C-alpha cells in the first residue's frame, strides 16, 4: 500500500488547509516558537522563507480562523523536497490537525511533481515519529548529536523518507 492509499484510509480531522504567504510571517514565527526547537525563527526569516519560490508552505485552519493553528514548510529541489519545519499550536494539539496539515501538504507536493520527501526528527519525539510512520515515512538514516538540548546535551535525529511518486 503506498502513501496515497494510506492517506485515503485515514480519518483526518475536519480542518481546512491552504498555502501561506509573507503576510502570515509573524504568525508563523510565533507558531515556530511553540515547537520546542533550540533555534527559533524570527518573522524576517519566516518572511524570506515564505517568499522563496522553492518553498511550499501550508497552514491548517480551525473553523473560521483567519490565522493558522499550525504550519508545515518544505523546500523543493527538482523532484525531491525536505520538510523544514512542522508545528501545531500547543493548545490545538492532539486533535488531528497535524494529520490534516500533513495530508494536504503531501498532496500539494505530489501535485508539483515531488517524488521523494525527506525530514529530520528528534528521535525522542514519539508523537512526531508516530505521525510520520502513519503516513508511511521510513527511517533511512540517523544523525548522532544533531539537536542541541537545553541542558547542553545533544539528541539524535532520525532521517526519514517518503516516496510520493
C-alpha positions as a Python dict, from the first residue, in 0.01 Angstrom:
ca = {
    (1, 'X'): (0, 0, 0),
    (2, 'X'): (151, 338, -97),
    (3, 'X'): (124, 671, 88),
    (4, 'X'): (-182, 779, -112),
    (5, 'X'): (-372, 463, -22),
    (6, 'X'): (-283, 515, 345),
    (7, 'X'): (-397, 875, 317),
    (8, 'X'): (-734, 779, 168),
    (9, 'X'): (-795, 532, 451),
    (10, 'X'): (-709, 778, 730),
    (11, 'X'): (-977, 972, 905),
    (12, 'X'): (-847, 1325, 920),
    (13, 'X'): (-993, 1594, 1147),
    (14, 'X'): (-1219, 1842, 971),
    (15, 'X'): (-996, 2139, 911),
    (16, 'X'): (-906, 2343, 609),
    (17, 'X'): (-554, 2370, 483),
    (18, 'X'): (-407, 2622, 244),
    (19, 'X'): (-97, 2797, 119),
    (20, 'X'): (69, 3055, 340),
    (21, 'X'): (229, 3378, 223),
    (22, 'X'): (451, 3654, 360),
    (23, 'X'): (155, 3831, 524),
    (24, 'X'): (149, 3545, 778),
    (25, 'X'): (523, 3555, 860),
    (26, 'X'): (479, 3699, 1209),
    (27, 'X'): (220, 3434, 1299),
    (28, 'X'): (434, 3154, 1151),
    (29, 'X'): (728, 3273, 1366),
    (30, 'X'): (506, 3271, 1677),
    (31, 'X'): (393, 2916, 1597),
    (32, 'X'): (752, 2808, 1539),
    (33, 'X'): (838, 2933, 1889),
    (34, 'X'): (582, 2683, 2026),
    (35, 'X'): (754, 2391, 1854),
    (36, 'X'): (1021, 2336, 2118),
    (37, 'X'): (1309, 2399, 1878),
    (38, 'X'): (1650, 2509, 2005),
    (39, 'X'): (1686, 2762, 1724),
    (40, 'X'): (1380, 2982, 1678),
    (41, 'X'): (1283, 3157, 1356),
    (42, 'X'): (1218, 3531, 1363),
    (43, 'X'): (947, 3697, 1148),
    (44, 'X'): (1202, 3823, 893),
    (45, 'X'): (1342, 3475, 844),
    (46, 'X'): (988, 3337, 805),
    (47, 'X'): (903, 3608, 552),
    (48, 'X'): (1213, 3520, 348),
    (49, 'X'): (1120, 3151, 351),
    (50, 'X'): (757, 3225, 259),
    (51, 'X'): (874, 3444, -33),
    (52, 'X'): (1117, 3180, -163),
    (53, 'X'): (974, 3019, -479),
    (54, 'X'): (1136, 2685, -387),
    (55, 'X'): (948, 2674, -53),
    (56, 'X'): (596, 2535, -22),
    (57, 'X'): (427, 2645, 299),
    (58, 'X'): (83, 2530, 412),
    (59, 'X'): (-125, 2616, 715),
    (60, 'X'): (-406, 2437, 890),
    (61, 'X'): (-702, 2648, 1000),
    (62, 'X'): (-956, 2560, 1268),
    (63, 'X'): (-1314, 2662, 1197),
    (64, 'X'): (-1333, 3012, 1053),
    (65, 'X'): (-1000, 3127, 1198),
    (66, 'X'): (-804, 3367, 976),
    (67, 'X'): (-467, 3267, 1123),
    (68, 'X'): (-337, 2911, 1103),
    (69, 'X'): (-326, 2679, 1404),
    (70, 'X'): (-23, 2513, 1252),
    (71, 'X'): (207, 2515, 953),
    (72, 'X'): (440, 2296, 751),
    (73, 'X'): (717, 2423, 526),
    (74, 'X'): (916, 2225, 268),
    (75, 'X'): (1194, 2322, 31),
    (76, 'X'): (1167, 2167, -317),
    (77, 'X'): (1470, 2084, -532),
    (78, 'X'): (1394, 1911, -862),
    (79, 'X'): (1181, 1604, -777),
    (80, 'X'): (1279, 1596, -408),
    (81, 'X'): (1175, 1801, -108),
    (82, 'X'): (1266, 1833, 258),
    (83, 'X'): (1031, 1932, 537),
    (84, 'X'): (1197, 2228, 707),
    (85, 'X'): (951, 2253, 995),
    (86, 'X'): (606, 2144, 1102),
    (87, 'X'): (430, 2284, 1410),
    (88, 'X'): (79, 2280, 1555),
    (89, 'X'): (-5, 2535, 1826),
    (90, 'X'): (21, 2392, 2177),
    (91, 'X'): (-349, 2445, 2251),
    (92, 'X'): (-453, 2272, 1929),
    (93, 'X'): (-250, 1952, 1956),
    (94, 'X'): (-396, 1603, 1984),
    (95, 'X'): (-699, 1694, 1771),
    (96, 'X'): (-587, 1561, 1434),
    (97, 'X'): (-473, 1896, 1292),
    (98, 'X'): (-120, 1767, 1225),
    (99, 'X'): (-268, 1480, 1024),
    (100, 'X'): (-486, 1716, 820),
    (101, 'X'): (-192, 1952, 767),
    (102, 'X'): (48, 1679, 657),
    (103, 'X'): (-213, 1514, 433),
    (104, 'X'): (-281, 1839, 247),
    (105, 'X'): (88, 1918, 220),
    (106, 'X'): (177, 1575, 80),
    (107, 'X'): (-96, 1608, -183),
    (108, 'X'): (33, 1952, -288),
    (109, 'X'): (394, 1830, -305),
    (110, 'X'): (291, 1531, -518),
    (111, 'X'): (90, 1760, -748),
    (112, 'X'): (408, 1967, -800),
    (113, 'X'): (599, 1659, -912),
    (114, 'X'): (785, 1581, -590),
    (115, 'X'): (875, 1210, -592),
    (116, 'X'): (1070, 1184, -263),
    (117, 'X'): (1027, 1373, 61),
    (118, 'X'): (1281, 1380, 345),
    (119, 'X'): (1274, 1511, 700),
    (120, 'X'): (1474, 1504, 1021),
    (121, 'X'): (1306, 1449, 1355),
    (122, 'X'): (1440, 1420, 1706),
    (123, 'X'): (1450, 1052, 1789),
    (124, 'X'): (1278, 1107, 2127),
    (125, 'X'): (983, 1297, 1972),
    (126, 'X'): (749, 997, 1981),
    (127, 'X'): (441, 1190, 1867),
    (128, 'X'): (612, 1324, 1556),
    (129, 'X'): (785, 996, 1472),
    (130, 'X'): (449, 818, 1509),
    (131, 'X'): (275, 1069, 1282),
    (132, 'X'): (537, 1028, 1012),
    (133, 'X'): (526, 650, 1032),
    (134, 'X'): (146, 659, 1000),
    (135, 'X'): (193, 833, 666),
    (136, 'X'): (450, 576, 553),
    (137, 'X'): (777, 757, 621),
    (138, 'X'): (1064, 514, 675),
    (139, 'X'): (1386, 571, 863),
    (140, 'X'): (1679, 595, 618),
    (141, 'X'): (1948, 737, 844),
    (142, 'X'): (2046, 871, 1182),
    (143, 'X'): (2246, 1176, 1284),
    (144, 'X'): (2402, 1146, 1628),
    (145, 'X'): (2420, 1466, 1834),
    (146, 'X'): (2221, 1664, 1577),
    (147, 'X'): (1979, 1856, 1801),
    (148, 'X'): (2105, 2073, 2089),
    (149, 'X'): (1913, 2029, 2418),
    (150, 'X'): (1853, 2296, 2685),
    (151, 'X'): (2080, 2110, 2930),
    (152, 'X'): (2374, 2129, 2687),
    (153, 'X'): (2348, 1769, 2569),
    (154, 'X'): (2264, 1676, 2212),
    (155, 'X'): (1996, 1441, 2076),
    (156, 'X'): (2000, 1214, 1774),
    (157, 'X'): (1794, 1290, 1465),
    (158, 'X'): (1622, 1028, 1256),
    (159, 'X'): (1632, 1092, 883),
    (160, 'X'): (1307, 974, 727),
    (161, 'X'): (1190, 940, 368),
    (162, 'X'): (857, 903, 193),
    (163, 'X'): (824, 814, -175),
    (164, 'X'): (540, 1018, -324),
    (165, 'X'): (571, 922, -687),
}
